[in-house]
């Protein structure tokens, strides 16, 4: 509650500033008191609205903060997921390239080995045939 008006102080101030002498029961003071009561009622209503709005804001903000945090976490998780998928795809391509290189190198080695085996076998057959041919003569 607001303090009641200090009528005597107001009468003194008005007399000093304006040279007007008023009494305590003057209708001006009744109007001022009524005005003060109206202002006090409006202030109480306004405080009630402010408290209501503040309480709604306090309950609404955490929900909005939670929603914003959830959205940002989902966005971050998607970014991490895309990064991991990109890394996996890159590693897969590198692994495939390594496997192909190993396969090619082993294929060349196998090819040269079979060429050597074929040449040796051909030389042995040729030599064996030559020896058999000499032995039959």
N, C-alpha and C positions, 0 to 999 in steps of 0.2 A: 504494500500500500504506500502511496505517496504521502509525504508530510502535508498537513493542512496548510493553507495559505497563511502567511504571517501578515495579517491585515494591518497591524500597527506600523510595521516597517514599511509597507507599501504606502500608507497614508503619509508617513514622514517623507518618503522619497518623492511622492507626487507633489507634496507641498513645497519641498525644496526646489525641485526642477521646474515646476509649472506655476507655483504660487496658488494652487487650488487646495482648499481645505475640504476634506471629505470626512464622513463619520463611519463608524464600524457597521452600522445597519444600512448603509447606502445601497440602493439597488445595483449600482455598478459592481459592488463586491459580491452580491448575490449572483449576478450574471457571471462574474469571474469564477465563482465557486462552482456554478453549474457547468461552465466551460471546462473547468479542471476535472469534474466528474466524468464528463463526456470523453475527454482526452484520456483519462485513466482507463475507462471502459474500452476505448479503442486500442490502447496500448496492451491491455490484457488479451484482447482478441488477437492482436497482431503477434504477441508473444506465443499464444496458443498455436497460431498458424506456423510460425517459425519453428516451434518445437515439433509440430506434426511433420512439417516438410523435412526438418533435420532428421527425424527418426526414419522417415521413408527413404531419405537419401542414404542414411547409414545402412539400411537393409538392402537398398537397391545397388549401391556401389559394390559391395563384395560380390554380388551375383554377376555384375558386369565385369568386374576385375577377374573373377574366376573364368567367365566366358572368354575374355580377352587372353588370359593366360593359357587356357585350353587351346584356343585357336593358334596362338603363337607356338605352343609346344607341338601341335599337330603339324604346323608349317615347318618347324625345325626338324621334326622326325621325318617328314617327307623329303626335305633337303638332304638329310643324312642318308636316307634310304636311296635316293637318286645317286648320291656320291658313291655309296657302296656298290650299287648295281653297275655304275660306270667303271669302278675299279675292278669288279668281277669280270665285266665284259673285256676290259683292257687286258687283264691277266689271262683270260681265256684265249684271246687273240695271240698274246705272247707265247702261251703254252703251245697253242696249235702251230705257231711258226717254229718253235723249238722242236716239236715232234716231227714236223715236216722236214726240217733240216737234218735231224738225226736219221730219219727214214731215208732221205736222199743219200746221206753219207754212207749209211749201211748198205743201201742198194748199190752204190758205186763199188763199195768194198766187195760185196757179194758178187757183183758182176765181174770185177777183175779177178776175184778168187776163182770163179767158174771158168773164166777165160783161161786162167793159168792151169786149172785142173784139166780143161779140154785140150790145151796145148800139150801138157805133159802126157795125157792119155793118148793123144794123137801121135806124139813122138814115140811113146812106148809101143803102140800098135804098129807104127811104121817100122820101128826097130825090130819088134817081134816078127812081123811079116818078112822083113829083110832076112832075119836069121833063119826063119823057117824055110824061106826060099833058097838059101845057101845050103841048108842042111838037106834039102831034097835033091839037089843036083848031084 
